[in-house]
Amino acid sequence: MDDLHVSTEQRIAALHATDASHLGHTPDLSGTFVHGHSAESVTSSEQDDLDLQKLGCKSVLARGWGGFDNFACSFSALYCIGGIRVLFYIALSNGGPAAIWSSWISGSIVSIITSATLAEACSTYPAAGSIYYWAFRSWGGGKLGRFVSFLVAAWILVAWTAFLAADSFGVANYLISEVVIFNPDTDFPHITSDVKARAVAWAFSLLFLAIATSMNFLPPRSYAWVFRAGVIVITIDILLNFIWLPIGVSKTYGFQSAGFVFTSTYNGGGTSPGLNWVLSWYLVASCLVGEDASGHVAEETISAKKAAAKGVFWATVASALWGFPIILVFLFCIPPIETFYDTTAPQPFINMYALALGPHAHVVATFVAMTGAILNTSISMAAVSRLVFAIARDSIFPFSEALCRVSKSKQPHNAIIFTGAIAALLLCTQLPSQVAFLSLTSTSAAGSIAAYALVGFGRAFITQKTFQPSFFDLGRFGVLFAVVTFIWNGFAFAVLCAPQYSDTLINQDAGLFNYAIVIMSGITVIGFEEWWRKSKAVWFHNLMDLNKASQSTEEEVRDAEKGVTTESGTSM
């Protein structure tokens, strides 16, 4: 795998490259200077490859996605309306209407601040794998940085693959719910306590996961349309719910009052009033997570340090802004809470569509939701497969050489297959027990949230004086935003791991216990053991030489970038 990394000499040459272009010397991709060309002859892709060399890696993935494609990657991975719809019945129990909309406002603000911190890191380190590499750098590199990045890699891998499984399962629930809506007395297996019903849901989930996986074998230029289709379907989904759903509600059971939406509370889990209100942040913490997807595909994005950083930030802003009116529409359009929950369908929201839009016409809304969820799964897989590729490139997996190998079209097909296989295995856990599967999928947001918190902590307290921002520069707000990132994501992690039901209800049904903290603890222990056993010798082995690079040379390059005269007497 050494052919995926660059030597210290190549990296230092790459560090000089940008400055040399100002003198009329254009660097080739190995860092060698070619005389007689203007600075304009360096294309964006070549500059991106040089930027990647500075990070110690060679460009082997196909670089051709534009700024909008990168934005679409995170925007589709976030899929705010889909996340709100799937989790709405859970969120409603956690504090009720007043808690849902108010927590979304406050949670959106700090989530946008988090995205700004991540975007700043993405702009400086635009490499595949993003978040775990950002953790390495934000904690100052070295042994400490390697250890933290190892834990982040473990958390984020489990989080993303669990999300793929959960998303596929969610699409299956949409379909099974339609069977129940069309025939409430059906004998079709749909009650989750029935092993036959779990087997049916498992089969449908595998089918939808296979469809999402197969899309990732499209050529890069064709897959760009998957990104764009994701944005189009989300837009259609939002418009249908903004226009058609209120019209349907006005002609059927009628709207909820403003008092219900803005002041009423509800405690469906029987927890204490304080905990019940705190749990209201569960929705925003689960929905506004995954913006690091733009960073995962940075090595395939043109002008990566600009486009990927913008993708991380603006996808979060757009999702947060759209999410608030979506929540208000859903709250005004919801039937009485007792009616909303009075269904045997796995997804209560489909029952609400049927009541408002009609028993047959509502299928259109369900179809759009299913299509959006499948695209969401496919795009999320595109992101996590690049994470797998990057980690394999850094020699952590047992079969790293195979997993970081790219196809003729310069795509990480082996990493895609591996990611799909792991998600499929996670889906199998629902066969013996629904509790086991829900316990694993409960980490789909917690793992990413924990990783964001560590990146924020490192940026705020470890490298606050040494961090060198690039295009996306927060300036004097950088450290403040990083502190907020750490505090908010630490709080959000606690919310995601907190019990959502009273002790009495949990004692009656063990399936109500939130196993997220148990799963995360297990992942952390395994990650620590693996790091201790193996990774001290090979984790980020391509950066070993980089850490030993001449400090004087680094200072020389930084001075050159600032226009300071070098020893040769040439002014940059």
Solvent accessible surface area in square Angstrom, and as a share of the most:
residue,aa,sasa,rsa
1,M,54,0.24
2,D,107,0.55
3,D,101,0.52
4,L,13,0.06
5,H,14,0.06
6,V,9,0.05
7,S,49,0.32
8,T,27,0.16
9,E,128,0.57
10,Q,47,0.21
11,R,28,0.10
12,I,26,0.13
13,A,24,0.18
14,A,0,0.00
15,L,20,0.10
16,H,48,0.21
17,A,1,0.00
18,T,47,0.27
19,D,9,0.05
20,A,9,0.07
21,S,14,0.09
22,H,129,0.58
23,L,74,0.37
24,G,24,0.23
25,H,53,0.24
26,T,13,0.08
27,P,4,0.02
28,D,59,0.31
29,L,83,0.41
30,S,52,0.33
31,G,4,0.04
32,T,79,0.46
33,F,74,0.31
34,V,61,0.35
35,H,127,0.57
36,G,75,0.72
37,H,91,0.41
38,S,62,0.40
39,A,42,0.32
40,E,146,0.66
41,S,47,0.30
42,V,24,0.14
43,T,73,0.43
44,S,55,0.35
45,S,38,0.24
46,E,57,0.25
47,Q,41,0.18
48,D,7,0.04
49,D,20,0.10
50,L,1,0.01
51,D,12,0.06
52,L,2,0.01
53,Q,9,0.04
54,K,37,0.16
55,L,14,0.07
56,G,0,0.00
57,C,7,0.04
58,K,71,0.30
59,S,40,0.26
60,V,30,0.17
61,L,5,0.03
62,A,22,0.17
63,R,40,0.14
64,G,50,0.48
65,W,7,0.02
66,G,26,0.25
67,G,38,0.37
68,F,112,0.46
69,D,6,0.03
70,N,1,0.01
71,F,43,0.18
72,A,0,0.00
73,C,0,0.00
74,S,0,0.00
75,F,12,0.05
76,S,2,0.01
77,A,7,0.06
78,L,8,0.04
79,Y,9,0.03
80,C,1,0.01
81,I,0,0.00
82,G,5,0.05
83,G,20,0.19
84,I,0,0.00
85,R,1,0.00
86,V,51,0.29
87,L,31,0.16
88,F,0,0.00
89,Y,72,0.27
90,I,41,0.21
91,A,2,0.02
92,L,0,0.00
93,S,20,0.13
94,N,3,0.02
95,G,1,0.01
96,G,0,0.00
97,P,1,0.00
98,A,9,0.07
99,A,0,0.00
100,I,1,0.01
101,W,56,0.20
102,S,35,0.22
103,S,4,0.02
104,W,2,0.01
105,I,73,0.37
106,S,47,0.30
107,G,0,0.00
108,S,10,0.07
109,I,100,0.51
110,V,34,0.19
111,S,2,0.02
112,I,40,0.20
113,I,31,0.16
114,T,3,0.01
115,S,0,0.00
116,A,2,0.02
117,T,3,0.02
118,L,0,0.00
119,A,0,0.00
120,E,2,0.01
121,A,9,0.07
122,C,0,0.00
123,S,1,0.01
124,T,26,0.15
125,Y,31,0.12
126,P,10,0.06
127,A,3,0.02
128,A,2,0.01
129,G,0,0.00
130,S,0,0.00
131,I,0,0.00
132,Y,3,0.01
133,Y,11,0.04
134,W,1,0.00
135,A,0,0.00
136,F,0,0.00
137,R,46,0.17
138,S,6,0.04
139,W,31,0.11
140,G,51,0.49
141,G,7,0.06
142,G,30,0.28
143,K,170,0.72
144,L,89,0.44
145,G,0,0.00
146,R,15,0.06
147,F,46,0.19
148,V,6,0.04
149,S,0,0.00
150,F,12,0.05
151,L,17,0.08
152,V,0,0.00
153,A,5,0.04
154,A,21,0.16
155,W,28,0.10
156,I,0,0.00
157,L,27,0.13
158,V,41,0.24
159,A,1,0.00
160,W,10,0.03
161,T,7,0.04
162,A,1,0.01
163,F,56,0.23
164,L,0,0.00
165,A,0,0.00
166,A,31,0.24
167,D,22,0.12
168,S,1,0.01
169,F,17,0.07
170,G,14,0.14
171,V,1,0.00
172,A,0,0.00
173,N,24,0.12
174,Y,4,0.01
175,L,56,0.28
176,I,4,0.02
177,S,0,0.00
178,E,16,0.07
179,V,50,0.29
180,V,6,0.03
181,I,25,0.13
182,F,103,0.43
183,N,75,0.38
184,P,97,0.61
185,D,130,0.67
186,T,23,0.13
187,D,143,0.74
188,F,67,0.28
189,P,36,0.22
190,H,23,0.10
191,I,78,0.40
192,T,60,0.35
193,S,93,0.60
194,D,54,0.28
195,V,86,0.49
196,K,138,0.58
197,A,5,0.04
198,R,29,0.11
199,A,41,0.32
200,V,34,0.19
201,A,7,0.05
202,W,70,0.25
203,A,51,0.40
204,F,56,0.23
205,S,0,0.00
206,L,49,0.24
207,L,93,0.46
208,F,17,0.07
209,L,6,0.03
210,A,56,0.44
211,I,66,0.33
212,A,0,0.00
213,T,22,0.13
214,S,67,0.43
215,M,44,0.20
216,N,3,0.02
217,F,79,0.33
218,L,69,0.34
219,P,74,0.47
220,P,22,0.14
221,R,207,0.76
222,S,45,0.29
223,Y,4,0.01
224,A,5,0.04
225,W,158,0.55
226,V,13,0.07
227,F,0,0.00
228,R,70,0.26
229,A,34,0.26
230,G,2,0.02
231,V,24,0.14
232,I,99,0.50
233,V,20,0.12
234,I,4,0.02
235,T,63,0.37
236,I,78,0.40
237,D,2,0.01
238,I,4,0.02
239,L,85,0.42
240,L,42,0.21
241,N,4,0.02
242,F,54,0.22
243,I,102,0.52
244,W,66,0.23
245,L,1,0.01
246,P,30,0.19
247,I,84,0.42
248,G,8,0.08
249,V,0,0.00
250,S,66,0.42
251,K,163,0.69
252,T,74,0.43
253,Y,73,0.28
254,G,26,0.25
255,F,104,0.43
256,Q,34,0.15
257,S,71,0.46
258,A,58,0.45
259,G,40,0.39
260,F,36,0.15
261,V,0,0.00
262,F,77,0.32
263,T,100,0.58
264,S,31,0.20
265,T,89,0.52
266,Y,71,0.27
267,N,62,0.32
268,G,32,0.31
269,G,2,0.02
270,G,44,0.43
271,T,12,0.07
272,S,65,0.42
273,P,116,0.73
274,G,48,0.46
275,L,53,0.26
276,N,11,0.06
277,W,97,0.34
278,V,53,0.30
279,L,0,0.00
280,S,1,0.01
281,W,49,0.17
282,Y,28,0.11
283,L,2,0.01
284,V,1,0.01
285,A,2,0.01
286,S,23,0.15
287,C,5,0.03
288,L,6,0.03
289,V,19,0.11
290,G,6,0.06
291,E,1,0.00
292,D,0,0.00
293,A,0,0.00
294,S,0,0.00
295,G,0,0.00
296,H,0,0.00
297,V,1,0.00
298,A,0,0.00
299,E,1,0.01
300,E,1,0.00
301,T,0,0.00
302,I,61,0.31
303,S,39,0.25
304,A,3,0.02
305,K,57,0.24
306,K,91,0.38
307,A,13,0.10
308,A,0,0.00
309,A,0,0.00
310,K,95,0.40
311,G,1,0.01
312,V,0,0.00
313,F,34,0.14
314,W,134,0.47
315,A,0,0.00
316,T,0,0.00
317,V,18,0.10
318,A,23,0.18
319,S,0,0.00
320,A,3,0.02
321,L,120,0.60
322,W,99,0.35
323,G,0,0.00
324,F,61,0.26
325,P,47,0.29
326,I,1,0.01
327,I,0,0.00
328,L,34,0.17
329,V,29,0.16
330,F,0,0.00
331,L,0,0.00
332,F,56,0.23
333,C,2,0.01
334,I,1,0.00
335,P,1,0.01
336,P,70,0.44
337,I,19,0.09
338,E,133,0.60
339,T,54,0.32
340,F,1,0.00
341,Y,69,0.26
342,D,114,0.59
343,T,36,0.21
344,T,78,0.45
345,A,7,0.06
346,P,31,0.20
347,Q,10,0.04
348,P,12,0.08
349,F,1,0.00
350,I,0,0.00
351,N,20,0.10
352,M,0,0.00
353,Y,1,0.01
354,A,11,0.09
355,L,71,0.35
356,A,3,0.02
357,L,20,0.10
358,G,20,0.19
359,P,82,0.52
360,H,125,0.56
361,A,46,0.36
362,H,0,0.00
363,V,58,0.33
364,V,82,0.47
365,A,4,0.03
366,T,2,0.01
367,F,135,0.56
368,V,19,0.11
369,A,1,0.00
370,M,26,0.12
371,T,41,0.24
372,G,4,0.03
373,A,7,0.06
374,I,23,0.12
375,L,16,0.08
376,N,5,0.02
377,T,2,0.01
378,S,0,0.00
379,I,0,0.00
380,S,0,0.00
381,M,0,0.00
382,A,1,0.00
383,A,0,0.00
384,V,0,0.00
385,S,0,0.00
386,R,4,0.02
387,L,0,0.00
388,V,1,0.00
389,F,0,0.00
390,A,1,0.00
391,I,2,0.01
392,A,0,0.00
393,R,4,0.02
394,D,6,0.03
395,S,15,0.10
396,I,25,0.13
397,F,34,0.14
398,P,114,0.72
399,F,154,0.64
400,S,7,0.04
401,E,109,0.49
402,A,36,0.28
403,L,17,0.09
404,C,5,0.03
405,R,138,0.50
406,V,43,0.25
407,S,31,0.20
408,K,209,0.88
409,S,44,0.28
410,K,106,0.45
411,Q,3,0.01
412,P,0,0.00
413,H,42,0.19
414,N,49,0.25
415,A,0,0.00
416,I,0,0.00
417,I,99,0.50
418,F,61,0.25
419,T,0,0.00
420,G,8,0.08
421,A,49,0.38
422,I,56,0.28
423,A,0,0.00
424,A,27,0.21
425,L,113,0.56
426,L,29,0.14
427,L,0,0.00
428,C,48,0.29
429,T,37,0.22
430,Q,0,0.00
431,L,50,0.25
432,P,100,0.63
433,S,38,0.25
434,Q,29,0.13
435,V,48,0.28
436,A,41,0.32
437,F,2,0.01
438,L,86,0.43
439,S,11,0.07
440,L,38,0.19
441,T,16,0.09
442,S,33,0.21
443,T,0,0.00
444,S,25,0.16
445,A,10,0.08
446,A,0,0.00
447,G,0,0.00
448,S,4,0.03
449,I,3,0.02
450,A,10,0.08
451,A,0,0.00
452,Y,1,0.00
453,A,9,0.07
454,L,36,0.18
455,V,1,0.01
456,G,0,0.00
457,F,59,0.25
458,G,0,0.00
459,R,20,0.07
460,A,3,0.03
461,F,100,0.42
462,I,69,0.35
463,T,10,0.06
464,Q,70,0.31
465,K,178,0.75
466,T,95,0.55
467,F,24,0.10
468,Q,101,0.45
469,P,53,0.33
470,S,40,0.26
471,F,90,0.38
472,F,32,0.13
473,D,82,0.43
474,L,29,0.14
475,G,46,0.44
476,R,217,0.79
477,F,106,0.44
478,G,0,0.00
479,V,56,0.32
480,L,99,0.49
481,F,47,0.19
482,A,0,0.00
483,V,38,0.22
484,V,34,0.20
485,T,0,0.00
486,F,71,0.29
487,I,107,0.54
488,W,20,0.07
489,N,1,0.00
490,G,33,0.32
491,F,77,0.32
492,A,0,0.00
493,F,45,0.19
494,A,57,0.45
495,V,1,0.01
496,L,5,0.03
497,C,16,0.09
498,A,17,0.13
499,P,59,0.37
500,Q,26,0.12
501,Y,71,0.27
502,S,24,0.16
503,D,108,0.56
504,T,84,0.49
505,L,60,0.30
506,I,25,0.13
507,N,126,0.65
508,Q,136,0.60
509,D,72,0.37
510,A,66,0.51
511,G,22,0.21
512,L,51,0.25
513,F,79,0.33
514,N,18,0.09
515,Y,65,0.25
516,A,0,0.00
517,I,76,0.39
518,V,79,0.45
519,I,38,0.19
520,M,7,0.03
521,S,55,0.35
522,G,31,0.30
523,I,21,0.11
524,T,42,0.24
525,V,101,0.58
526,I,112,0.57
527,G,4,0.04
528,F,97,0.40
529,E,84,0.38
530,E,52,0.23
531,W,30,0.11
532,W,155,0.54
533,R,153,0.56
534,K,61,0.26
535,S,0,0.00
536,K,99,0.42
537,A,77,0.59
538,V,46,0.26
539,W,1,0.00
540,F,1,0.00
541,H,51,0.23
542,N,14,0.07
543,L,0,0.00
544,M,60,0.27
545,D,81,0.42
546,L,11,0.06
547,N,69,0.35
548,K,161,0.68
549,A,17,0.13
550,S,55,0.36
551,Q,109,0.48
552,S,76,0.49
553,T,30,0.17
554,E,27,0.12
555,E,80,0.36
556,E,78,0.35
557,V,2,0.01
558,R,79,0.29
559,D,61,0.31
560,A,4,0.03
561,E,97,0.43
562,K,154,0.65
563,G,36,0.34
564,V,71,0.41
565,T,78,0.46
566,T,30,0.17
567,E,184,0.83
568,S,96,0.62
569,G,54,0.52
570,T,55,0.32
571,S,72,0.47
572,M,67,0.30
